Amino acid sequence: MFGFTEEQVSEFGVTFGLGAFMLYMLFIIGELAYRSKAGKIGTFALFFVLAFGMVGFVAKSIIQKLWGI
């Protein structure tokens, strides 16, 4: 497709597609905290609990870059 291999297209989709989706999820968590008037501790709890799963994806990407995988 346009001179790209399937591996390059999927790598782009995973990296930037999921990255954009993660940013959108952070926006949704922020809106949830704002509309529920959660306060500082409640907002921290929402971001910590709901965004904790994203840490694994980001850590995997960083480890891959550091180890050259």
Backbone as XML, in Angstrom:
<?xml version="1.0"?>
<chain id="A" units="angstrom">
  <residue number="1" name="MET">
    <atom name="N" x="0.838" y="-1.168" z="0.000"/>
    <atom name="CA" x="0.000" y="0.000" z="0.000"/>
    <atom name="C" x="0.888" y="1.238" z="0.000"/>
  </residue>
  <residue number="2" name="PHE">
    <atom name="N" x="0.889" y="1.988" z="-1.076"/>
    <atom name="CA" x="1.675" y="3.211" z="-1.231"/>
    <atom name="C" x="3.160" y="2.981" z="-0.990"/>
  </residue>
  <residue number="3" name="GLY">
    <atom name="N" x="3.653" y="1.790" z="-1.275"/>
    <atom name="CA" x="5.068" y="1.493" z="-1.115"/>
    <atom name="C" x="5.484" y="1.096" z="0.284"/>
  </residue>
  <residue number="4" name="PHE">
    <atom name="N" x="4.531" y="0.906" z="1.186"/>
    <atom name="CA" x="4.840" y="0.490" z="2.549"/>
    <atom name="C" x="4.548" y="-0.989" z="2.708"/>
  </residue>
  <residue number="5" name="THR">
    <atom name="N" x="5.320" y="-1.648" z="3.547"/>
    <atom name="CA" x="5.058" y="-3.058" z="3.831"/>
    <atom name="C" x="3.950" y="-3.163" z="4.873"/>
  </residue>
  <residue number="6" name="GLU">
    <atom name="N" x="3.425" y="-4.345" z="5.017"/>
    <atom name="CA" x="2.367" y="-4.575" z="6.005"/>
    <atom name="C" x="2.887" y="-4.308" z="7.415"/>
  </residue>
  <residue number="7" name="GLU">
    <atom name="N" x="4.136" y="-4.653" z="7.660"/>
    <atom name="CA" x="4.729" y="-4.429" z="8.980"/>
    <atom name="C" x="4.824" y="-2.933" z="9.299"/>
  </residue>
  <residue number="8" name="GLN">
    <atom name="N" x="5.210" y="-2.123" z="8.318"/>
    <atom name="CA" x="5.319" y="-0.683" z="8.535"/>
    <atom name="C" x="3.954" y="-0.044" z="8.786"/>
  </residue>
  <residue number="9" name="VAL">
    <atom name="N" x="2.948" y="-0.491" z="8.052"/>
    <atom name="CA" x="1.599" y="0.047" z="8.240"/>
    <atom name="C" x="1.060" y="-0.319" z="9.615"/>
  </residue>
  <residue number="10" name="SER">
    <atom name="N" x="1.264" y="-1.563" z="10.034"/>
    <atom name="CA" x="0.757" y="-1.984" z="11.344"/>
    <atom name="C" x="1.519" y="-1.310" z="12.475"/>
  </residue>
  <residue number="11" name="GLU">
    <atom name="N" x="2.823" y="-1.117" z="12.324"/>
    <atom name="CA" x="3.611" y="-0.422" z="13.345"/>
    <atom name="C" x="3.137" y="1.021" z="13.491"/>
  </residue>
  <residue number="12" name="PHE">
    <atom name="N" x="2.874" y="1.684" z="12.368"/>
    <atom name="CA" x="2.351" y="3.048" z="12.411"/>
    <atom name="C" x="0.990" y="3.086" z="13.101"/>
  </residue>
  <residue number="13" name="GLY">
    <atom name="N" x="0.115" y="2.141" z="12.756"/>
    <atom name="CA" x="-1.215" y="2.099" z="13.356"/>
    <atom name="C" x="-1.176" y="1.858" z="14.844"/>
  </residue>
  <residue number="14" name="VAL">
    <atom name="N" x="-0.313" y="0.950" z="15.267"/>
    <atom name="CA" x="-0.218" y="0.653" z="16.699"/>
    <atom name="C" x="0.376" y="1.833" z="17.445"/>
  </residue>
  <residue number="15" name="THR">
    <atom name="N" x="1.427" y="2.410" z="16.908"/>
    <atom name="CA" x="2.108" y="3.497" z="17.616"/>
    <atom name="C" x="1.260" y="4.765" z="17.669"/>
  </residue>
  <residue number="16" name="PHE">
    <atom name="N" x="0.848" y="5.250" z="16.518"/>
    <atom name="CA" x="0.143" y="6.529" z="16.486"/>
    <atom name="C" x="-1.358" y="6.372" z="16.702"/>
  </residue>
  <residue number="17" name="GLY">
    <atom name="N" x="-1.939" y="5.302" z="16.208"/>
    <atom name="CA" x="-3.367" y="5.075" z="16.406"/>
    <atom name="C" x="-3.713" y="4.868" z="17.866"/>
  </residue>
  <residue number="18" name="LEU">
    <atom name="N" x="-2.983" y="3.979" z="18.521"/>
    <atom name="CA" x="-3.242" y="3.761" z="19.941"/>
    <atom name="C" x="-2.794" y="4.942" z="20.785"/>
  </residue>
  <residue number="19" name="GLY">
    <atom name="N" x="-1.748" y="5.621" z="20.352"/>
    <atom name="CA" x="-1.331" y="6.832" z="21.069"/>
    <atom name="C" x="-2.411" y="7.897" z="21.051"/>
  </residue>
  <residue number="20" name="ALA">
    <atom name="N" x="-3.012" y="8.100" z="19.890"/>
    <atom name="CA" x="-4.109" y="9.076" z="19.775"/>
    <atom name="C" x="-5.314" y="8.627" z="20.597"/>
  </residue>
  <residue number="21" name="PHE">
    <atom name="N" x="-5.598" y="7.336" z="20.578"/>
    <atom name="CA" x="-6.710" y="6.809" z="21.362"/>
    <atom name="C" x="-6.454" y="6.987" z="22.853"/>
  </residue>
  <residue number="22" name="MET">
    <atom name="N" x="-5.207" y="6.811" z="23.288"/>
    <atom name="CA" x="-4.870" y="6.995" z="24.696"/>
    <atom name="C" x="-5.035" y="8.458" z="25.108"/>
  </residue>
  <residue number="23" name="LEU">
    <atom name="N" x="-4.639" y="9.388" z="24.247"/>
    <atom name="CA" x="-4.841" y="10.804" z="24.554"/>
    <atom name="C" x="-6.325" y="11.145" z="24.651"/>
  </residue>
  <residue number="24" name="TYR">
    <atom name="N" x="-7.119" y="10.550" z="23.768"/>
    <atom name="CA" x="-8.563" y="10.767" z="23.821"/>
    <atom name="C" x="-9.148" y="10.198" z="25.120"/>
  </residue>
  <residue number="25" name="MET">
    <atom name="N" x="-8.649" y="9.052" z="25.557"/>
    <atom name="CA" x="-9.114" y="8.465" z="26.813"/>
    <atom name="C" x="-8.749" y="9.356" z="27.996"/>
  </residue>
  <residue number="26" name="LEU">
    <atom name="N" x="-7.564" y="9.980" z="27.963"/>
    <atom name="CA" x="-7.193" y="10.912" z="29.027"/>
    <atom name="C" x="-8.125" y="12.115" z="29.039"/>
  </residue>
  <residue number="27" name="PHE">
    <atom name="N" x="-8.503" y="12.591" z="27.861"/>
    <atom name="CA" x="-9.469" y="13.684" z="27.771"/>
    <atom name="C" x="-10.807" y="13.269" z="28.392"/>
  </residue>
  <residue number="28" name="ILE">
    <atom name="N" x="-11.252" y="12.059" z="28.107"/>
    <atom name="CA" x="-12.521" y="11.576" z="28.661"/>
    <atom name="C" x="-12.435" y="11.476" z="30.178"/>
  </residue>
  <residue number="29" name="ILE">
    <atom name="N" x="-11.312" y="10.987" z="30.713"/>
    <atom name="CA" x="-11.146" y="10.896" z="32.161"/>
    <atom name="C" x="-11.171" y="12.288" z="32.782"/>
  </residue>
  <residue number="30" name="GLY">
    <atom name="N" x="-10.524" y="13.255" z="32.140"/>
    <atom name="CA" x="-10.549" y="14.633" z="32.634"/>
    <atom name="C" x="-11.947" y="15.219" z="32.636"/>
  </residue>
  <residue number="31" name="GLU">
    <atom name="N" x="-12.688" y="14.965" z="31.576"/>
    <atom name="CA" x="-14.079" y="15.435" z="31.511"/>
    <atom name="C" x="-14.924" y="14.780" z="32.604"/>
  </residue>
  <residue number="32" name="LEU">
    <atom name="N" x="-14.697" y="13.500" z="32.829"/>
    <atom name="CA" x="-15.428" y="12.785" z="33.872"/>
    <atom name="C" x="-15.140" y="13.392" z="35.233"/>
  </residue>
  <residue number="33" name="ALA">
    <atom name="N" x="-13.877" y="13.695" z="35.503"/>
    <atom name="CA" x="-13.508" y="14.305" z="36.780"/>
    <atom name="C" x="-14.101" y="15.699" z="36.914"/>
  </residue>
  <residue number="34" name="TYR">
    <atom name="N" x="-14.097" y="16.459" z="35.827"/>
    <atom name="CA" x="-14.624" y="17.822" z="35.877"/>
    <atom name="C" x="-16.130" y="17.833" z="36.101"/>
  </residue>
  <residue number="35" name="ARG">
    <atom name="N" x="-16.831" y="17.008" z="35.346"/>
    <atom name="CA" x="-18.303" y="17.011" z="35.448"/>
    <atom name="C" x="-18.820" y="16.417" z="36.756"/>
  </residue>
  <residue number="36" name="SER">
    <atom name="N" x="-18.039" y="15.517" z="37.360"/>
    <atom name="CA" x="-18.481" y="14.935" z="38.624"/>
    <atom name="C" x="-17.994" y="15.754" z="39.818"/>
  </residue>
  <residue number="37" name="LYS">
    <atom name="N" x="-17.240" y="16.836" z="39.545"/>
    <atom name="CA" x="-16.698" y="17.699" z="40.605"/>
    <atom name="C" x="-15.932" y="16.854" z="41.623"/>
  </residue>
  <residue number="38" name="ALA">
    <atom name="N" x="-14.975" y="16.078" z="41.127"/>
    <atom name="CA" x="-14.273" y="15.097" z="41.945"/>
    <atom name="C" x="-13.293" y="15.712" z="42.934"/>
  </residue>
  <residue number="39" name="GLY">
    <atom name="N" x="-12.807" y="16.903" z="42.702"/>
    <atom name="CA" x="-11.806" y="17.485" z="43.584"/>
    <atom name="C" x="-10.420" y="16.980" z="43.215"/>
  </residue>
  <residue number="40" name="LYS">
    <atom name="N" x="-9.426" y="17.409" z="43.991"/>
    <atom name="CA" x="-8.051" y="17.041" z="43.662"/>
    <atom name="C" x="-7.780" y="15.561" z="43.890"/>
  </residue>
  <residue number="41" name="ILE">
    <atom name="N" x="-8.179" y="15.052" z="45.026"/>
    <atom name="CA" x="-7.914" y="13.648" z="45.350"/>
    <atom name="C" x="-8.738" y="12.737" z="44.453"/>
  </residue>
  <residue number="42" name="GLY">
    <atom name="N" x="-9.970" y="13.086" z="44.203"/>
    <atom name="CA" x="-10.818" y="12.281" z="43.325"/>
    <atom name="C" x="-10.315" y="12.269" z="41.894"/>
  </residue>
  <residue number="43" name="THR">
    <atom name="N" x="-9.840" y="13.421" z="41.421"/>
    <atom name="CA" x="-9.286" y="13.493" z="40.074"/>
    <atom name="C" x="-8.024" y="12.653" z="39.978"/>
  </residue>
  <residue number="44" name="PHE">
    <atom name="N" x="-7.172" y="12.738" z="41.002"/>
    <atom name="CA" x="-5.972" y="11.905" z="41.020"/>
    <atom name="C" x="-6.333" y="10.428" z="41.008"/>
  </residue>
  <residue number="45" name="ALA">
    <atom name="N" x="-7.323" y="10.043" z="41.812"/>
    <atom name="CA" x="-7.744" y="8.645" z="41.858"/>
    <atom name="C" x="-8.289" y="8.183" z="40.508"/>
  </residue>
  <residue number="46" name="LEU">
    <atom name="N" x="-9.082" y="9.016" z="39.867"/>
    <atom name="CA" x="-9.610" y="8.668" z="38.545"/>
    <atom name="C" x="-8.491" y="8.472" z="37.532"/>
  </residue>
  <residue number="47" name="PHE">
    <atom name="N" x="-7.573" y="9.427" z="37.481"/>
    <atom name="CA" x="-6.474" y="9.310" z="36.523"/>
    <atom name="C" x="-5.586" y="8.121" z="36.852"/>
  </residue>
  <residue number="48" name="PHE">
    <atom name="N" x="-5.300" y="7.889" z="38.127"/>
    <atom name="CA" x="-4.431" y="6.779" z="38.503"/>
    <atom name="C" x="-5.051" y="5.442" z="38.157"/>
  </residue>
  <residue number="49" name="VAL">
    <atom name="N" x="-6.291" y="5.256" z="38.538"/>
    <atom name="CA" x="-6.939" y="3.960" z="38.338"/>
    <atom name="C" x="-7.285" y="3.716" z="36.868"/>
  </residue>
  <residue number="50" name="LEU">
    <atom name="N" x="-7.889" y="4.695" z="36.215"/>
    <atom name="CA" x="-8.347" y="4.486" z="34.849"/>
    <atom name="C" x="-7.227" y="4.562" z="33.816"/>
  </residue>
  <residue number="51" name="ALA">
    <atom name="N" x="-6.172" y="5.288" z="34.112"/>
    <atom name="CA" x="-5.083" y="5.416" z="33.143"/>
    <atom name="C" x="-3.919" y="4.476" z="33.439"/>
  </residue>
  <residue number="52" name="PHE">
    <atom name="N" x="-4.023" y="3.674" z="34.490"/>
    <atom name="CA" x="-2.916" y="2.800" z="34.880"/>
    <atom name="C" x="-2.614" y="1.751" z="33.812"/>
  </residue>
  <residue number="53" name="GLY">
    <atom name="N" x="-3.618" y="1.311" z="33.081"/>
    <atom name="CA" x="-3.398" y="0.329" z="32.030"/>
    <atom name="C" x="-2.570" y="0.864" z="30.882"/>
  </residue>
  <residue number="54" name="MET">
    <atom name="N" x="-2.594" y="2.173" z="30.680"/>
    <atom name="CA" x="-1.808" y="2.774" z="29.606"/>
    <atom name="C" x="-0.323" y="2.767" z="29.926"/>
  </residue>
  <residue number="55" name="VAL">
    <atom name="N" x="0.025" y="2.696" z="31.192"/>
    <atom name="CA" x="1.424" y="2.717" z="31.597"/>
    <atom name="C" x="2.160" y="1.507" z="31.016"/>
  </residue>
  <residue number="56" name="GLY">
    <atom name="N" x="1.506" y="0.363" z="30.972"/>
    <atom name="CA" x="2.128" y="-0.834" z="30.418"/>
    <atom name="C" x="2.463" y="-0.682" z="28.949"/>
  </residue>
  <residue number="57" name="PHE">
    <atom name="N" x="1.563" y="-0.085" z="28.193"/>
    <atom name="CA" x="1.812" y="0.123" z="26.766"/>
    <atom name="C" x="2.961" y="1.089" z="26.548"/>
  </residue>
  <residue number="58" name="VAL">
    <atom name="N" x="2.993" y="2.168" z="27.308"/>
    <atom name="CA" x="4.069" y="3.147" z="27.178"/>
    <atom name="C" x="5.395" y="2.533" z="27.620"/>
  </residue>
  <residue number="59" name="ALA">
    <atom name="N" x="5.382" y="1.770" z="28.708"/>
    <atom name="CA" x="6.609" y="1.128" z="29.188"/>
    <atom name="C" x="7.130" y="0.131" z="28.159"/>
  </residue>
  <residue number="60" name="LYS">
    <atom name="N" x="6.228" y="-0.595" z="27.523"/>
    <atom name="CA" x="6.649" y="-1.549" z="26.492"/>
    <atom name="C" x="7.339" y="-0.828" z="25.342"/>
  </residue>
  <residue number="61" name="SER">
    <atom name="N" x="6.799" y="0.283" z="24.924"/>
    <atom name="CA" x="7.401" y="1.053" z="23.837"/>
    <atom name="C" x="8.778" y="1.579" z="24.225"/>
  </residue>
  <residue number="62" name="ILE">
    <atom name="N" x="8.901" y="2.076" z="25.453"/>
    <atom name="CA" x="10.185" y="2.608" z="25.914"/>
    <atom name="C" x="11.224" y="1.501" z="26.007"/>
  </residue>
  <residue number="63" name="ILE">
    <atom name="N" x="10.839" y="0.357" z="26.539"/>
    <atom name="CA" x="11.764" y="-0.776" z="26.658"/>
    <atom name="C" x="12.206" y="-1.252" z="25.283"/>
  </residue>
  <residue number="64" name="GLN">
    <atom name="N" x="11.291" y="-1.298" z="24.329"/>
    <atom name="CA" x="11.656" y="-1.697" z="22.973"/>
    <atom name="C" x="12.660" y="-0.734" z="22.353"/>
  </residue>
  <residue number="65" name="LYS">
    <atom name="N" x="12.479" y="0.548" z="22.595"/>
    <atom name="CA" x="13.416" y="1.542" z="22.042"/>
    <atom name="C" x="14.790" y="1.426" z="22.703"/>
  </residue>
  <residue number="66" name="LEU">
    <atom name="N" x="14.798" y="1.230" z="24.033"/>
    <atom name="CA" x="16.068" y="1.148" z="24.756"/>
    <atom name="C" x="16.854" y="-0.109" z="24.379"/>
  </residue>
  <residue number="67" name="TRP">
    <atom name="N" x="16.171" y="-1.217" z="24.221"/>
    <atom name="CA" x="16.840" y="-2.483" z="23.923"/>
    <atom name="C" x="17.029" y="-2.700" z="22.427"/>
  </residue>
  <residue number="68" name="GLY">
    <atom name="N" x="16.455" y="-1.840" z="21.618"/>
    <atom name="CA" x="16.612" y="-1.951" z="20.166"/>
    <atom name="C" x="15.871" y="-3.117" z="19.552"/>
  </residue>
  <residue number="69" name="ILE">
    <atom name="N" x="14.748" y="-3.451" z="20.141"/>
    <atom name="CA" x="13.950" y="-4.580" z="19.640"/>
    <atom name="C" x="13.080" y="-4.108" z="18.494"/>
  </residue>
</chain>
